[in-house]
Amino acid sequence: MAVNVLVLETFAEKYAKELRAQFKGLDVHPVKGTAELKIDPAELDVLISFGISINDDILRKAVRLKWIQSLATGVDHFLRCPSLKPETVLTSARGIHGPCMRETVAYLMLSLSRDTLRLARDQAARRWDRDKPWPLLARKCAVLAGTGVSGSAVGALLKAFGMRVIGVSRTPRTEKEFDEIIHIDRLADAVRDADFVVNVMPGGPNNVNLFDRRVFEAMKPTAYFINVGRGESVDEAALIEALRAGRIAGAGLDVFQTAPLPADSPLWDMPGVFINPHIAGRFDEYEDYVLPIILDNMRLFLAGRTSEMRNVVPH
């Protein structure tokens, strides 16, 4: 009997072509959205999708679903579905975001330190003002909360800039990408000498409001806060208060407590705040980075070696 695979995404046809070419016995159904779904969910064996594209009704009907491959690192949307069966293998795309995260952090750091918003205004006004020098990142200190795949990639790049990089983690250890790694309980102490405080922490109940008033009050008034982790890990009211009071110099933000960022949020108009609309992970080559994980996991799935699949998420 053929293995029925639903690939749900705009680039589904590309994945379907690769899967059909490499594996016999697959009946692959590529669709861009659930409105195009022509196969009965009850016939599905494998689902490849972003969690945000799936609702619980599909999982409830997918009575023989054996494996879900998330196209994202986070699997929160799947885990929140009551109909996700314990026996269904759930795997993520963890490990692909190192390059985009390190480039986003560098972009935000340089945008803030070089006052890119002012330069853009000057260009629009055809104003030639070279009186203000810009500070180097070299010899500055960055405190980086999150030392996993993405955090390590960011740390390596910042080291290449000549920065001192302090990692903050729940599992302190020695890693070449960091000059030192300290425990998360010492976060407020760690940020005192930082020129940049960077959040790359994942979501989860342990990280809610991790960056609170205590942390922002400990930062230098010349320091910047960068968030490419999760919006929920930052007490946004405390961040806004710190920015208004001049307790920190500015912030580069890719994620927020509410997305899209509400039009009435004061962050939009604050000087020294550089805003990204949660695009750190939206890079052109995304599907090419995820595809090897899908192919490796499909090979193991068909061989019955599910315990060896990459990025299995317990649930």
N, C-alpha and C positions, 0 to 999 in steps of 0.2 A: 504494500500500500504506500502511495506517495506521501511524503511529508509536506503538509501545507504550511507555507510561510507567508505571513502578511508583512509587507514592508510599507510603512506609513510615513511618508515624508515627501517633500518636493523633489528630492533627488532619488526617489525610490526606483525609478527605471534603471539608473546606473548600478545600484546595488543588485537589482534583480538580474541584470545581465551578467555580472560577476559571479553571482551565486549559481546561476544556471550553467555557466561555463566550467565551474570548478567542481560541482557536485551533481551526481546523477540521482534521480529519484526525488528531486525537489519540485514541488508545484508552487512557484513563487507568484504572489499576487501584489504587484506594486500599485499603490494608490497615493494620491497627494493629500487626501483628507477622508474622514469617515463618511462624508456624503457620497463618495465614489465607491464605497465598499459594496462588492458584489458577492463575496463569499460569506456563507453563514459562519459567524464567529464560533459556533459549536464544532466546526470542522477544522479549526486552527490548531496546529501543533506548536508553531513558533510565531512570536510577535517581535518585530524590530521597529522601534518607534521612540520618539520623545514622549515622556510621560504626560506632558501638557496636552498632547493630542488624543489621549485616551480617557474615556470615562468609565465609571464602574460598571455600567450596563454591558459594555463589551466584555469585560472580564467575567462578569456573572454568566454570560452566555457561552463563554469559551471554556466549556466543561472539560475538554481534553488538552488544554494548553499546558505544554511541558516546559517551555523556556521563553522568557522575555529578555531581549537585549535592548537596554536603554541606550539611546543615542547621546545621552548626556551623562556627565559625571554624577549629578544628583539624581536620585531615584525617589524623591519625596512624593511625587504625584502617584507613583505606583504603590508605594507603601501606604498611602492614605486610602486606597481603594479597599473597602471591606471584603470584596470578592476575590482579592488576590489569595490564591490557595497556597498553603504552606509547602506543598510538594512542587510548586512551579519554581524552576530555577530562575533567579533574577541576576542579571549581570549588567555592569555599567561600562561607560566609556572612560573610566578613570585612567589618567596617565597621558592624555593628549594635550592638556592645556598649558604645559610648561612654556612653550614658545610664545603663545598669545598673552599669557599673564606677564611674562618678563618684559615683553615689548610694551604692554599697556602701562605697567608701572613706570618704565623708563619714560614713556610719553608724558604721563601725568607729572612725574618729577620735573622733567625739563620744561614742561609748559608752565609750571608754577615758578620754578627758580628763575626762568628767563622772562617771566611776566608776558607770556604769549598773548593774553587778552589785550594788554596795552599795545603791544606791537601790531596786533590786528587792527585795533582802532586807529593807530597812527597810519597804517598803510591805507585804510579806507579814507582817511582825511588827507592823504598825501603829505604827511608830516615826517620830516627827517630829524629824529631826535636820538643822538648817540651819546648823550651825556651820562646816562645811567649804566654803570658796568653791571655785568651779571655774575653771580657766584658759581664757582665750580662745584660739581658733585664730589670730585676727588678730595680726599681727606675728611669728608663729612661722615657722620655716623647715621646708619639706618637701623632701626629696630623693626624686625620682621616677624609678625605673629603668624605662625603657620610654617612648618618646616617639611611638609610633604613634597610631592612631586612638583607642584606649582611653586611652592615657597623655595624649594632648593634651586629651581631654575631662575627665579628672581634673584636669589642670593648670589648665584654664580655671576650673573650679569653685573650686579652692583659691586661685587668684588673686582670685576674687570674695569669698572669705572674708577677704582682706587679708593672705594669707600670701606669703612669699617662696618661690618655687618653682624649684628647680634640677633640670633634667632630666639623665639619664644615658643615653647612647646609643652605639652603635657608629658612628653617623654624625652627629657634632656639627654643628649648624647654628643658625640664628636662627629662632625661632618665637615668636609673640606670647603663647602660653600659658605660656612659661617665661622667667624672668629671665636664665637662662643654661643652656646645654646643654654638658656636658663628656663626654669619652670614657669608656667603660665601664672602661678600664684604671685610671682614677682613682677608682673607686667608694669604696674605703676612705678616701681623702682627702676625698671629697665628703661623707660621712656625719658627719664630725667635729662639725660645727656644726648638724646637723639635729635638730629636735624630733620629726619624724616621718620615717621611712624607708619608702617605699612601693614594693613590687615589683609591676610590671605587665608584666614580661618574659614573652615566649612561651616555650614549651618548645623543646627541641632540644639537641643535644650540646654546643653552645657555652655553654649557660646552666646546665648541671648544677652544683649546689653553688656557684653564683655568690655567694650570700650565705653566707659561711663564717665560721670563727672570727675571721679577721683583720678582717672587716667589723664583726662584732658587738663586738669589742674596741675598735674605733675609735669606736663610738657613745658619746654622752653617757649617763650613768646615768639621766638624766631623759627620755631619748628612747624613743619607741615604734616598733615594727616592724609594718608592715601588709603582708600578702601576699594579693593577689588575682590573681597571675600563675599560676605553676605550682609545685606542691609540690616537683618535682625540682630546682628552682633554689635551694632552701634546704637547707643542711646542718642537718637537724633536730636532730641531737645537739648541734651547736654552739649552736643557738638555745636549746635546753633548758638547756644549761650556762650560757649568758649570763643567762637568766632566773633560774636557781637562785642564781647568784652575785650577782645584783643589778646586773650590768653594764649592763642596760637596764631601763627602767621597766615594760615590758609588751609585749603583742603582740595584734594583731587578725588572725585567720587564717581564710581561707575555703578554702584548699587545703593539702594535706598530701602527704608522700611516699607514704603508704598511705591509700587511701580505700576504705571508711569508716575514719575514724581509729580505731585499735584501742582497745578498752575499757581496756587497761592502759597507754595512753600517759599519761605524767605531765602532758601539756599540759592534760588535762581538769580537773585540780584545782589548777592553778597560779594564785595570785593575780595579778591584772593581765593575765590572758589571756582574750580574748573570742573564742569559737569559732563559726564558721558552718559548716554541713555542706555546703560547696561549692555554695552557692545564689546566688552573685553573678549568674550568667547565667540563672537560672530565674525569669524574670519573666512575669507573666500575658500580656503582649502580644507574646511572643516570635514567634509565627507571623506576626503582622502586620508585624513588622520584616523577616522573611526573605522574605515573599511578593514584594515588588517586585524583589528580586534574581532570584528564580525566573522571574518573568514577563519581565523584561528579557533574561535569558539564553535563555529558550525562544524568544523572538522572533529573537534572533541565531542560535541553533542551527538553527531551521527555515529561515532565510535562507542557511545555509551560511557564516556569518561567525563561525566559532568562535574565531578569533584575537582578536575584539573582545569576547568575553564577559567579564563581570565576575569578578574574583577567580580567574583561571585559575592553577592550581597546577602548576608543572612537576614531572614525575616520570619 
